[in-house]
Amino acid sequence: MTAVDQTVDQTVDQTRRTLLLGGAGLLLGGCISSPIVGNAVDVAKTQIFGYPDLPLRRATVAKLPYASMTARVGEGPQALLLLARSQGDEQHWISGLDRSVLALRGGRVVKTFGFPENLKNTRADKIDPVDRLLHKLTQPIRHTRYIDLDLGAHFGLVIDSVFESLGPRKVRIVELDFDTILVRERNSARSLNWRFENLYWVDPVDGFVWKSRQVIARSFPAVHFEILKPPA
Protein backbone atom coordinates (compact mmCIF):
# COMPACT_ATOMS: atom_id res chain seq x y z
CA MET A 1 0.00 0.00 0.00
CA THR A 2 1.36 3.41 -0.96
CA ALA A 3 1.53 6.42 1.35
CA VAL A 4 -1.30 8.02 -0.65
CA ASP A 5 -3.50 4.95 -0.15
CA GLN A 6 -2.73 4.96 3.58
CA THR A 7 -3.66 8.65 3.86
CA VAL A 8 -6.96 8.15 2.06
CA ASP A 9 -7.73 4.99 4.05
CA GLN A 10 -7.13 6.88 7.28
CA THR A 11 -9.57 9.60 6.15
CA VAL A 12 -12.18 6.99 5.26
CA ASP A 13 -11.70 5.28 8.63
CA GLN A 14 -12.08 8.60 10.43
CA THR A 15 -15.31 9.29 8.58
CA ARG A 16 -16.63 5.81 9.38
CA ARG A 17 -15.85 6.34 13.07
CA THR A 18 -17.47 9.76 12.92
CA LEU A 19 -20.73 8.26 11.69
CA LEU A 20 -20.61 5.36 14.13
CA LEU A 21 -20.05 7.73 17.04
CA GLY A 22 -23.06 9.82 16.13
CA GLY A 23 -21.59 12.21 13.62
CA ALA A 24 -24.67 11.81 11.45
CA GLY A 25 -26.57 13.68 14.13
CA LEU A 26 -24.45 16.70 13.39
CA LEU A 27 -25.91 16.74 9.90
CA LEU A 28 -28.86 18.42 11.56
CA GLY A 29 -26.75 21.17 13.10
CA GLY A 30 -23.69 21.96 15.14
CA CYS A 31 -21.03 24.64 15.37
CA ILE A 32 -17.45 23.45 14.97
CA SER A 33 -14.43 24.73 13.11
CA SER A 34 -13.65 23.13 9.76
CA PRO A 35 -10.36 22.13 8.11
CA ILE A 36 -12.11 22.96 4.85
CA VAL A 37 -12.25 26.54 6.03
CA GLY A 38 -8.98 26.41 7.93
CA ASN A 39 -7.52 28.85 10.42
CA ALA A 40 -8.19 32.42 9.26
CA VAL A 41 -4.57 33.51 9.80
CA ASP A 42 -3.20 30.51 7.89
CA VAL A 43 -5.62 31.15 5.05
CA ALA A 44 -4.51 34.78 4.88
CA LYS A 45 -0.87 33.71 4.63
CA THR A 46 -1.61 31.40 1.72
CA GLN A 47 -3.84 33.68 -0.36
CA ILE A 48 -0.98 34.17 -2.80
CA PHE A 49 0.48 30.67 -2.96
CA GLY A 50 -2.45 28.51 -1.89
CA TYR A 51 -2.27 24.97 -0.54
CA PRO A 52 -1.22 21.88 -2.47
CA ASP A 53 -3.95 19.49 -3.54
CA LEU A 54 -4.39 16.12 -1.87
CA PRO A 55 -2.12 13.51 -3.53
CA LEU A 56 -5.03 11.45 -4.80
CA ARG A 57 -4.83 8.79 -7.51
CA ARG A 58 -7.74 7.50 -9.59
CA ALA A 59 -6.99 3.91 -8.54
CA THR A 60 -7.30 4.98 -4.90
CA VAL A 61 -10.57 6.80 -5.54
CA ALA A 62 -11.98 3.71 -7.26
CA LYS A 63 -11.31 1.65 -4.13
CA LEU A 64 -13.31 3.94 -1.87
CA PRO A 65 -16.52 2.24 -0.70
CA TYR A 66 -18.33 5.58 -0.67
CA ALA A 67 -19.14 8.36 -3.10
CA SER A 68 -16.50 11.05 -2.60
CA MET A 69 -15.58 14.64 -3.37
CA THR A 70 -12.87 17.15 -2.57
CA ALA A 71 -13.68 20.64 -1.32
CA ARG A 72 -11.87 23.78 -0.28
CA VAL A 73 -12.71 27.34 0.68
CA GLY A 74 -10.88 29.96 -1.35
CA GLU A 75 -7.20 29.07 -1.48
CA GLY A 76 -7.46 27.02 1.72
CA PRO A 77 -6.54 23.35 2.18
CA GLN A 78 -8.29 20.70 0.16
CA ALA A 79 -10.38 18.23 2.16
CA LEU A 80 -11.82 14.83 1.27
CA LEU A 81 -15.56 14.45 1.90
CA LEU A 82 -17.61 11.26 1.71
CA LEU A 83 -21.31 10.87 1.10
CA ALA A 84 -22.76 10.17 4.54
CA ARG A 85 -26.42 9.91 3.65
CA SER A 86 -29.11 10.90 1.17
CA GLN A 87 -32.34 12.38 2.45
CA GLY A 88 -34.80 12.67 -0.40
CA ASP A 89 -33.06 14.69 -3.09
CA GLU A 90 -30.54 16.11 -0.61
CA GLN A 91 -27.06 14.61 -0.21
CA HIS A 92 -24.96 15.18 2.89
CA TRP A 93 -21.19 15.06 2.33
CA ILE A 94 -19.12 14.91 5.52
CA SER A 95 -15.48 15.53 6.34
CA GLY A 96 -14.00 12.71 8.43
CA LEU A 97 -11.64 15.11 10.20
CA ASP A 98 -14.16 17.33 11.94
CA ARG A 99 -17.66 16.38 10.77
CA SER A 100 -18.22 19.59 8.81
CA VAL A 101 -20.88 19.06 6.16
CA LEU A 102 -21.87 20.28 2.72
CA ALA A 103 -25.46 19.41 1.80
CA LEU A 104 -26.08 19.37 -1.94
CA ARG A 105 -29.29 19.27 -3.93
CA GLY A 106 -28.80 18.69 -7.64
CA GLY A 107 -25.30 20.17 -7.45
CA ARG A 108 -26.17 23.28 -5.46
CA VAL A 109 -24.95 23.71 -1.89
CA VAL A 110 -28.20 24.18 0.04
CA LYS A 111 -26.99 23.79 3.64
CA THR A 112 -23.70 23.78 5.53
CA PHE A 113 -22.67 22.73 9.03
CA GLY A 114 -19.48 23.47 10.94
CA PHE A 115 -18.54 26.66 9.08
CA PRO A 116 -17.98 30.16 10.56
CA GLU A 117 -21.23 31.23 8.90
CA ASN A 118 -23.70 28.55 7.91
CA LEU A 119 -26.30 28.29 5.21
CA LYS A 120 -29.21 26.88 7.18
CA ASN A 121 -31.69 26.34 4.37
CA THR A 122 -32.35 26.97 0.67
CA ARG A 123 -35.75 26.81 -1.00
CA ALA A 124 -37.45 28.00 -4.17
CA ASP A 125 -40.92 28.22 -5.68
CA LYS A 126 -39.78 26.65 -8.96
CA ILE A 127 -37.36 23.90 -9.96
CA ASP A 128 -33.75 24.97 -9.51
CA PRO A 129 -31.97 24.94 -12.91
CA VAL A 130 -28.89 23.54 -11.15
CA ASP A 131 -30.83 20.32 -10.69
CA ARG A 132 -29.94 18.62 -14.01
CA LEU A 133 -31.17 21.43 -16.27
CA LEU A 134 -28.10 23.58 -16.89
CA HIS A 135 -26.91 21.54 -19.87
CA LYS A 136 -30.10 22.51 -21.72
CA LEU A 137 -29.49 26.26 -21.61
CA THR A 138 -29.78 27.98 -24.99
CA GLN A 139 -30.25 31.49 -23.61
CA PRO A 140 -29.98 33.19 -20.20
CA ILE A 141 -32.69 32.25 -17.70
CA ARG A 142 -33.73 33.74 -14.36
CA HIS A 143 -34.37 32.05 -11.04
CA THR A 144 -35.25 33.16 -7.50
CA ARG A 145 -34.46 31.30 -4.31
CA TYR A 146 -34.72 32.02 -0.58
CA ILE A 147 -31.92 31.32 1.89
CA ASP A 148 -31.44 31.39 5.65
CA LEU A 149 -28.06 32.41 7.12
CA ASP A 150 -27.20 31.92 10.78
CA LEU A 151 -25.34 35.23 11.16
CA GLY A 152 -27.31 38.45 11.28
CA ALA A 153 -30.66 36.65 11.48
CA HIS A 154 -31.09 36.66 7.72
CA PHE A 155 -34.06 34.38 7.13
CA GLY A 156 -35.88 34.21 3.83
CA LEU A 157 -33.21 36.32 2.14
CA VAL A 158 -34.27 36.64 -1.50
CA ILE A 159 -31.57 35.82 -4.05
CA ASP A 160 -32.25 36.60 -7.71
CA SER A 161 -30.02 34.88 -10.23
CA VAL A 162 -29.36 34.75 -13.95
CA PHE A 163 -27.82 31.66 -15.57
CA GLU A 164 -25.88 31.76 -18.82
CA SER A 165 -23.87 29.13 -20.64
CA LEU A 166 -20.21 29.94 -21.33
CA GLY A 167 -19.74 26.99 -23.65
CA PRO A 168 -17.84 23.68 -23.63
CA ARG A 169 -14.94 23.18 -21.24
CA LYS A 170 -12.72 20.19 -20.54
CA VAL A 171 -11.87 19.62 -16.89
CA ARG A 172 -9.45 17.17 -15.29
CA ILE A 173 -10.41 15.54 -11.99
CA VAL A 174 -7.85 13.14 -10.51
CA GLU A 175 -6.35 11.82 -13.75
CA LEU A 176 -9.63 11.76 -15.71
CA ASP A 177 -10.71 14.33 -18.31
CA PHE A 178 -14.38 15.28 -18.52
CA ASP A 179 -16.22 17.12 -21.29
CA THR A 180 -18.42 19.71 -19.58
CA ILE A 181 -20.39 22.88 -20.18
CA LEU A 182 -19.43 25.83 -18.02
CA VAL A 183 -22.42 27.77 -16.69
CA ARG A 184 -22.22 31.05 -14.80
CA GLU A 185 -24.83 32.14 -12.28
CA ARG A 186 -24.92 35.82 -11.37
CA ASN A 187 -26.62 36.42 -8.02
CA SER A 188 -27.87 39.44 -6.13
CA ALA A 189 -29.61 39.76 -2.78
CA ARG A 190 -32.65 42.03 -2.77
CA SER A 191 -32.28 43.43 0.75
CA LEU A 192 -28.48 43.43 1.11
CA ASN A 193 -25.60 44.95 -0.81
CA TRP A 194 -24.41 41.50 -1.86
CA ARG A 195 -23.62 40.36 -5.38
CA PHE A 196 -21.71 37.22 -6.28
CA GLU A 197 -21.12 34.63 -9.00
CA ASN A 198 -21.32 30.85 -8.98
CA LEU A 199 -19.80 28.56 -11.60
CA TYR A 200 -20.91 25.06 -12.59
CA TRP A 201 -19.12 22.57 -14.84
CA VAL A 202 -21.94 20.28 -15.93
CA ASP A 203 -22.15 17.08 -17.93
CA PRO A 204 -23.43 17.84 -21.45
CA VAL A 205 -25.55 14.66 -21.47
CA ASP A 206 -27.48 14.78 -18.19
CA GLY A 207 -26.50 18.05 -16.46
CA PHE A 208 -24.66 16.39 -13.57
CA VAL A 209 -22.44 18.93 -11.79
CA TRP A 210 -18.89 17.55 -11.75
CA LYS A 211 -17.23 20.68 -10.46
CA SER A 212 -18.44 23.93 -8.96
CA ARG A 213 -17.45 27.19 -7.35
CA GLN A 214 -20.19 28.54 -5.08
CA VAL A 215 -20.49 31.44 -2.67
CA ILE A 216 -22.51 30.23 0.29
CA ALA A 217 -22.06 33.05 2.81
CA ARG A 218 -20.74 36.59 3.02
CA SER A 219 -18.02 36.06 5.63
CA PHE A 220 -15.60 33.78 3.74
CA PRO A 221 -14.55 32.98 0.15
CA ALA A 222 -16.31 30.69 -2.28
CA VAL A 223 -16.38 26.93 -1.81
CA HIS A 224 -14.79 24.89 -4.61
CA PHE A 225 -15.67 21.22 -4.97
CA GLU A 226 -15.07 18.38 -7.41
CA ILE A 227 -16.91 15.08 -7.48
CA LEU A 228 -14.40 12.22 -7.47
CA LYS A 229 -16.81 9.29 -7.29
CA PRO A 230 -20.49 10.10 -7.87
CA PRO A 231 -23.29 8.40 -5.96
CA ALA A 232 -24.43 5.11 -7.48
C-alpha positions, 0 to 999 in steps of 0.5 A: 500500500502506498503512502497516498492509499494509507492517507486516504484509508485513514480519512475513510476510517475517520469518517466511518468512526465519525458516523458510528459515534453519532456524527450523522446527528451533526448533519442536523446542526452543530457549530465546529471549526472546519479544516475545509475553512482552515484557520483564518490567519493561515488562510490569509498567509496562503492567499498568494500561494495557496495549498497543495492538492491532496495527492489522490490517484484515480486507482485509490478513488476507485477503491473507496466504498463511498461516493466522494468529493474534494472541497476547499474554501478559497485558497485554503486546504483541500479536504476529502468528503464522503457521502454520509447519507441521502435524504430525499433529493438532498445529499450530505457530504461529511469531512472525516476530520471534523464532521463539517458538512456540505449538503447538496441538492442537484449540485447546489450547496443548500446547507452547511454545518461546521462553518464560521457562517452557515447556510441553514436552508435553501428553497425555491418556488420553482425547480432549480436549474442547477438540478440537471437542467443547466446543460439545456441552456440555450439562452440566459434564464432567471431564477429566484431562491430564498436562503437562511443564514445563521449570522445576522438573522437573515431568514428568507433572504431573497436571491435573484439569479441569472444563468448563462452558458459559457460553452464547452470546457474540458476539466481534469479531476484526478487523472480523468478528463471530462467534457463539460459545459461551463455555466455562470450564475450571477446572483444578487440579494434584494435586501443586502448589498451583496452580489456574487457569481457561482460557476458550474461545470456540468455534464453535457448529457445529463447536467450532472455537476462535476465541479463547482465554485459557489459562494454560500455566505458573506463572511468567507470565500467561495467553496470549490468542490469536485466530485471524485466518485459520484453516488451510485 
